[in-house]
Amino acid sequence: MILSPRGLRDATSNALRLARSGRIADLRPMPAETVDEGPGRSVRRYRPPEGLVPAGPPVLFVPPPDAPARCYDLRRGCSLAEHVVRAGRRSYLLDHGPGLDGDPGPGVRRWVGDVLPGAIRAVSRDAGGQPVQLVGWCLGGVLALLAAADDPGLPIASVAAIGAPVDGAAARLAATPGNRALLPAGLDRYLLRPWAVLAHLDDADFLAHIEAMDHFRHMTIAHPGDAARRFYRSILDGGGLLRGGVEIGGRTVDLARIGVPVLAIAGRGDLVAPVRAVRPLVRLLGGAPQVRFEIASGGHLGVLTGREARSTTWRHLDRWLDEGIVRHGIRAQRAAASTL
């Protein structure tokens, strides 16, 4: 490795930071406060920077039921939550937690019929009755779509589904033991080969992202390992979504009933929810007034919050959320809800 004088200076600085504190990444979560709690859910409102008054339809991040909600807030500087909050959007997180007393968490029926609808109504209520813009990753995106299809009366403005597979035959959510399917492709080669750190010692952003991925990996392992397989069997196994809907709670939920705009983003390098597993959404959402399909850089987690996502996925999402403001207005938050 031959470094320029500037690269050598950066590498030395990074090495000293690692020696002093053991890390470079800023892993502090974005500040937030709980605005609603219920069985299987906690809804948290992100606190905007001082002097910034959020306006427009609120945004609710919906994580997969088998992964930490921190997927939206991986690290400062590469946190989708931080990005959306700093853009002046009123932002919320559905935090399901790792489960209580070994319980792997509510099943599909409770997620679609109770957990998500309760969170959506709580966000709308906290935002002065405005409809909610859902942003869901992986199975979180699929569940957001199912909730919108199951109850068209929910106060939903739009759905953005990122890396959300609907073709179970093309997806690999159930093919990997435990939760390792949720980890980004190629992660192990960075974690298991120290020379990769040495080769990028002059790149603080690269080093910080490896640390953040490692941190997320350990959080993911703490979640119940069979959740992905259970949800896969309930939602994707058998191709029900491709053939008119899936049975949830004794009734058929068909994505064609969705009546709000939908943005679907697939990762070009996603091996868990490849493009061919996400693309069928274009034909399944026949009732949606608008369906936009985009392909962005990154693997399964990378398409959501990788370093390249900042210039690809996030830009698609920014335009989408801006269009939501055009459709629904720029109403500022209520004075009663502005005390943080």
C-alpha positions as CSV (number, residue, x, y, z in Angstrom):
1,M,0.0,0.0,0.0
2,I,1.6,3.2,-1.2
3,L,0.0,6.3,0.3
4,S,0.3,10.0,-0.7
5,P,1.5,12.4,1.9
6,R,-2.1,13.3,2.6
7,G,-3.1,9.6,2.7
8,L,-0.3,8.9,5.1
9,R,-1.4,11.7,7.4
10,D,-5.0,10.4,7.3
11,A,-3.9,6.9,8.0
12,T,-1.8,8.0,11.0
13,S,-4.7,10.0,12.3
14,N,-7.1,7.1,12.0
15,A,-4.6,4.7,13.6
16,L,-4.3,7.0,16.6
17,R,-8.1,7.3,16.9
18,L,-8.4,3.5,16.9
19,A,-5.6,3.2,19.4
20,R,-7.2,5.7,21.8
21,S,-10.9,4.8,21.6
22,G,-11.0,1.5,19.7
23,R,-13.3,2.9,17.1
24,I,-14.0,5.6,14.5
25,A,-17.7,5.3,13.9
26,D,-20.1,7.5,15.8
27,L,-22.7,4.9,16.8
28,R,-24.9,7.3,18.9
29,P,-28.5,6.8,18.0
30,M,-30.5,9.7,16.8
31,P,-32.3,11.4,19.8
32,A,-36.0,10.4,20.0
33,E,-38.8,10.1,22.4
34,T,-41.6,7.6,22.8
35,V,-45.1,8.9,21.7
36,D,-47.0,5.6,21.8
37,E,-46.7,2.1,23.2
38,G,-48.7,-1.0,22.7
39,P,-48.3,-4.8,22.6
40,G,-45.4,-5.5,20.3
41,R,-44.6,-1.9,19.5
42,S,-43.1,1.3,20.6
43,V,-43.4,4.4,18.4
44,R,-40.6,7.0,18.8
45,R,-40.5,10.5,17.3
46,Y,-37.1,11.7,16.2
47,R,-36.0,15.0,17.7
48,P,-35.1,17.6,15.0
49,P,-32.0,19.8,15.3
50,E,-32.5,23.0,17.2
51,G,-34.2,25.7,15.2
52,L,-35.6,23.3,12.6
53,V,-39.4,23.0,12.5
54,P,-40.5,19.8,10.6
55,A,-43.4,20.2,8.1
56,G,-45.3,18.0,5.7
57,P,-46.7,14.5,6.0
58,P,-44.9,12.5,8.7
59,V,-42.6,9.6,7.9
60,L,-42.7,6.3,9.7
61,F,-39.8,3.8,9.4
62,V,-41.0,0.2,9.5
63,P,-38.2,-2.3,10.3
64,P,-38.4,-6.0,9.6
65,P,-39.8,-8.0,12.5
66,D,-36.6,-10.1,12.7
67,A,-34.0,-7.3,12.7
68,P,-33.1,-4.4,14.9
69,A,-34.8,-1.1,14.2
70,R,-31.4,0.5,14.2
71,C,-31.1,-0.5,10.5
72,Y,-32.4,3.0,9.8
73,D,-29.9,4.6,12.1
74,L,-26.7,2.7,11.4
75,R,-24.2,5.4,12.3
76,R,-24.0,9.2,12.2
77,G,-23.1,10.3,8.7
78,C,-24.7,7.2,7.1
79,S,-28.0,7.1,8.9
80,L,-31.2,7.3,6.8
81,A,-33.1,8.5,9.9
82,E,-30.6,11.3,10.4
83,H,-30.8,12.3,6.7
84,V,-34.6,12.4,6.7
85,V,-34.8,14.3,10.0
86,R,-32.3,16.9,8.9
87,A,-34.3,17.4,5.7
88,G,-37.0,18.9,7.8
89,R,-39.4,15.9,7.8
90,R,-41.3,14.9,10.9
91,S,-40.0,11.4,11.4
92,Y,-40.9,8.4,13.5
93,L,-39.6,4.9,14.1
94,L,-41.6,1.7,14.9
95,D,-39.4,-0.1,17.3
96,H,-40.6,-3.6,18.0
97,G,-37.6,-4.5,20.2
98,P,-36.0,-8.0,20.4
99,G,-39.1,-9.7,22.0
100,L,-40.0,-10.3,25.6
101,D,-39.2,-13.4,27.6
102,G,-37.9,-15.3,24.6
103,D,-41.1,-14.6,22.6
104,P,-40.1,-14.1,19.0
105,G,-42.7,-11.4,18.7
106,P,-46.1,-11.0,17.1
107,G,-46.9,-13.0,14.0
108,V,-48.1,-11.8,10.7
109,R,-51.7,-11.5,11.8
110,R,-50.9,-9.2,14.7
111,W,-48.4,-7.1,12.6
112,V,-50.8,-6.5,9.8
113,G,-54.0,-6.2,11.9
114,D,-52.7,-4.5,15.1
115,V,-49.0,-3.5,15.4
116,L,-48.7,-1.5,12.2
117,P,-52.2,0.0,12.1
118,G,-51.8,1.1,15.7
119,A,-48.4,2.7,14.9
120,I,-49.8,4.4,11.8
121,R,-52.7,5.9,13.7
122,A,-50.5,7.0,16.5
123,V,-48.1,8.8,14.1
124,S,-51.0,10.5,12.3
125,R,-52.6,11.6,15.6
126,D,-49.3,13.0,16.8
127,A,-48.8,14.9,13.5
128,G,-52.2,16.6,13.7
129,G,-54.1,14.1,11.7
130,Q,-51.9,14.1,8.6
131,P,-51.6,10.9,6.5
132,V,-48.4,8.9,7.1
133,Q,-45.6,8.1,4.6
134,L,-44.4,4.6,5.3
135,V,-40.8,3.6,4.6
136,G,-40.2,-0.1,5.0
137,W,-37.1,-2.3,4.4
138,C,-37.1,-6.0,3.7
139,L,-40.1,-7.7,5.3
140,G,-40.9,-4.4,6.9
141,G,-41.7,-3.1,3.4
142,V,-43.8,-6.2,2.6
143,L,-45.8,-5.8,5.9
144,A,-46.3,-2.1,5.2
145,L,-47.8,-3.0,1.9
146,L,-50.0,-5.7,3.4
147,A,-51.3,-3.3,6.1
148,A,-52.2,-0.8,3.4
149,A,-54.0,-3.5,1.4
150,D,-55.8,-4.9,4.4
151,D,-57.3,-1.6,5.6
152,P,-57.6,1.0,2.9
153,G,-59.0,3.3,5.6
154,L,-55.7,3.7,7.4
155,P,-54.3,7.2,7.2
156,I,-51.5,6.3,4.8
157,A,-50.1,8.8,2.3
158,S,-47.7,6.5,0.5
159,V,-45.5,3.5,0.9
160,A,-41.8,3.2,0.0
161,A,-40.7,-0.4,0.1
162,I,-36.9,-1.0,-0.1
163,G,-35.5,-4.4,-0.7
164,A,-39.0,-5.9,-0.2
165,P,-39.4,-9.2,-1.9
166,V,-42.8,-10.5,-3.0
167,D,-41.7,-13.5,-5.1
168,G,-40.7,-16.1,-2.5
169,A,-39.2,-18.4,-5.1
170,A,-36.6,-15.7,-6.1
171,A,-35.9,-14.5,-2.5
172,R,-33.5,-16.1,-0.1
173,L,-34.9,-15.0,3.3
174,A,-35.5,-18.6,4.4
175,A,-32.4,-20.1,2.8
176,T,-29.9,-18.8,5.5
177,P,-30.0,-20.1,9.1
178,G,-31.0,-17.6,11.7
179,N,-30.8,-13.9,10.8
180,R,-27.6,-14.1,8.7
181,A,-29.8,-13.6,5.6
182,L,-30.3,-10.0,6.7
183,L,-26.5,-9.3,6.8
184,P,-25.0,-7.6,3.7
185,A,-23.4,-9.8,1.2
186,G,-19.6,-9.8,1.5
187,L,-19.6,-8.5,5.1
188,D,-17.6,-11.4,6.5
189,R,-14.7,-10.8,4.2
190,Y,-14.2,-7.4,5.9
191,L,-14.8,-8.7,9.4
192,L,-12.6,-11.7,9.1
193,R,-9.6,-10.2,7.2
194,P,-7.8,-7.5,9.2
195,W,-5.7,-6.6,6.2
196,A,-8.8,-5.0,4.7
197,V,-8.7,-2.4,7.5
198,L,-5.0,-1.9,6.9
199,A,-5.6,-1.4,3.2
200,H,-8.1,1.3,3.9
201,L,-6.5,2.8,7.0
202,D,-6.5,6.2,5.3
203,D,-10.3,6.1,4.6
204,A,-12.2,7.0,7.9
205,D,-15.6,6.6,6.2
206,F,-14.8,3.1,5.1
207,L,-13.5,2.1,8.5
208,A,-16.5,3.7,10.3
209,H,-18.9,1.8,8.0
210,I,-17.2,-1.6,8.8
211,E,-17.5,-0.8,12.5
212,A,-21.2,0.1,12.1
213,M,-21.9,-3.1,10.1
214,D,-20.1,-5.1,12.8
215,H,-22.2,-3.4,15.5
216,F,-25.4,-4.1,13.6
217,R,-24.4,-7.7,13.0
218,H,-24.1,-8.3,16.7
219,M,-27.5,-6.7,17.3
220,T,-29.1,-8.8,14.7
221,I,-27.7,-12.0,16.2
222,A,-29.5,-11.1,19.4
223,H,-32.9,-11.3,17.7
224,P,-34.9,-14.5,17.5
225,G,-33.4,-16.6,14.7
226,D,-36.5,-18.2,13.4
227,A,-38.5,-15.0,12.8
228,A,-37.5,-14.7,9.2
229,R,-38.4,-18.3,8.4
230,R,-41.8,-17.9,10.1
231,F,-42.7,-14.8,8.3
232,Y,-41.4,-16.2,5.1
233,R,-43.7,-19.2,5.3
234,S,-46.7,-17.0,6.2
235,I,-46.2,-14.4,3.5
236,L,-44.0,-15.6,0.7
237,D,-43.9,-19.3,0.7
238,G,-46.1,-20.8,-2.0
239,G,-46.3,-17.6,-4.1
240,G,-49.6,-16.4,-2.6
241,L,-48.8,-12.7,-3.2
242,L,-48.2,-13.5,-6.9
243,R,-51.6,-15.2,-7.3
244,G,-54.1,-12.9,-5.8
245,G,-53.1,-12.5,-2.1
246,V,-52.3,-14.3,1.1
247,E,-54.6,-15.5,3.9
248,I,-54.1,-13.4,7.1
249,G,-56.6,-13.8,10.0
250,G,-59.1,-15.8,7.9
251,R,-59.3,-13.3,5.0
252,T,-57.4,-12.8,1.8
253,V,-55.2,-9.7,1.6
254,D,-54.5,-8.7,-2.0
255,L,-51.9,-6.1,-2.8
256,A,-54.1,-5.0,-5.7
257,R,-56.3,-3.3,-3.1
258,I,-53.6,-0.7,-2.2
259,G,-54.9,2.7,-3.1
260,V,-51.9,4.9,-2.3
261,P,-48.7,5.7,-4.3
262,V,-45.9,3.1,-3.9
263,L,-42.2,3.4,-4.5
264,A,-40.3,0.1,-4.8
265,I,-36.5,0.1,-4.7
266,A,-34.4,-3.0,-5.4
267,G,-30.7,-3.5,-4.7
268,R,-28.6,-4.3,-7.8
269,G,-26.3,-6.5,-5.7
270,D,-29.0,-7.8,-3.3
271,L,-28.7,-11.6,-3.0
272,V,-31.4,-11.9,-0.4
273,A,-34.2,-9.9,-2.2
274,P,-32.8,-9.7,-5.7
275,V,-34.3,-7.5,-8.4
276,R,-36.4,-10.3,-9.8
277,A,-38.0,-10.8,-6.3
278,V,-39.0,-7.2,-6.0
279,R,-40.0,-6.3,-9.6
280,P,-43.3,-8.1,-9.6
281,L,-44.7,-5.3,-7.4
282,V,-45.1,-3.3,-10.6
283,R,-47.9,-5.6,-11.9
284,L,-49.3,-6.6,-8.5
285,L,-50.2,-3.0,-7.4
286,G,-53.0,-2.5,-10.0
287,G,-55.1,-0.3,-7.7
288,A,-52.3,2.1,-6.7
289,P,-52.5,5.5,-8.4
290,Q,-48.8,5.5,-8.9
291,V,-46.1,2.8,-8.8
292,R,-42.5,3.7,-9.3
293,F,-39.8,1.0,-9.5
294,E,-36.1,1.9,-9.1
295,I,-32.9,-0.1,-9.0
296,A,-30.1,1.2,-6.8
297,S,-26.6,0.2,-5.8
298,G,-26.0,-2.1,-2.9
299,G,-26.7,-5.5,-1.3
300,H,-29.6,-6.2,1.0
301,L,-28.6,-3.8,3.8
302,G,-26.4,-1.7,1.6
303,V,-29.3,-0.6,-0.6
304,L,-30.9,0.9,2.5
305,T,-27.9,2.4,4.4
306,G,-24.7,1.6,2.5
307,R,-22.2,4.3,1.6
308,E,-23.4,4.4,-2.0
309,A,-27.1,4.6,-0.8
310,R,-26.5,8.2,0.1
311,S,-26.3,9.1,-3.6
312,T,-28.8,6.6,-4.9
313,T,-31.5,5.2,-2.7
314,W,-31.7,8.3,-0.5
315,R,-32.1,10.5,-3.5
316,H,-34.9,8.4,-4.9
317,L,-36.6,8.6,-1.5
318,D,-36.0,12.3,-1.1
319,R,-37.9,13.0,-4.4
320,W,-40.6,10.6,-3.4
321,L,-41.2,12.3,0.0
322,D,-41.0,15.7,-1.6
323,E,-43.8,14.6,-3.9
324,G,-45.8,13.7,-0.8
325,I,-45.5,17.3,0.4
326,V,-46.9,18.5,-3.0
327,R,-49.8,16.1,-2.7
328,H,-50.6,16.7,1.0
329,G,-49.3,20.1,1.8
330,I,-46.6,21.5,4.2
331,R,-48.5,21.8,7.4
332,A,-46.1,22.4,10.2
333,Q,-46.3,20.4,13.5
334,R,-48.9,21.4,16.0
335,A,-47.7,23.8,18.7
336,A,-48.8,21.3,21.4
337,A,-46.6,18.6,19.9
338,S,-43.6,20.8,19.4
339,T,-42.2,20.5,22.9
340,L,-39.4,18.0,22.7
